Amino acid sequence: MTFVWAIFTLVLFVLEPLFLHKWFHKQAIENNDKAFQVLQTMHIVLFSLSLLAIAGAIAGAHGFSF
């Protein structure tokens, strides 16, 4: 989960102010459907990583070990 938080923090506070905001704005003007699809895909990937981390935490709390 710390890895997911680190990605979120990096994107939100470092990459987005530096260049992602301008890049997504430019992509949305050129082809808004593709820009939305890229953004949606990134959200799905991060959400899936979050669910995986939660499932691992639940399994660990119930005594499951790898």
Buried (B, 14 or more C-beta within 10 A) or exposed (E): EEEBEEBEEEEEEEEBEEEBEEEBEEBBEEEEEEBEEEBEEEEEEBEEBBEEBEEEEEEEEEEEEE
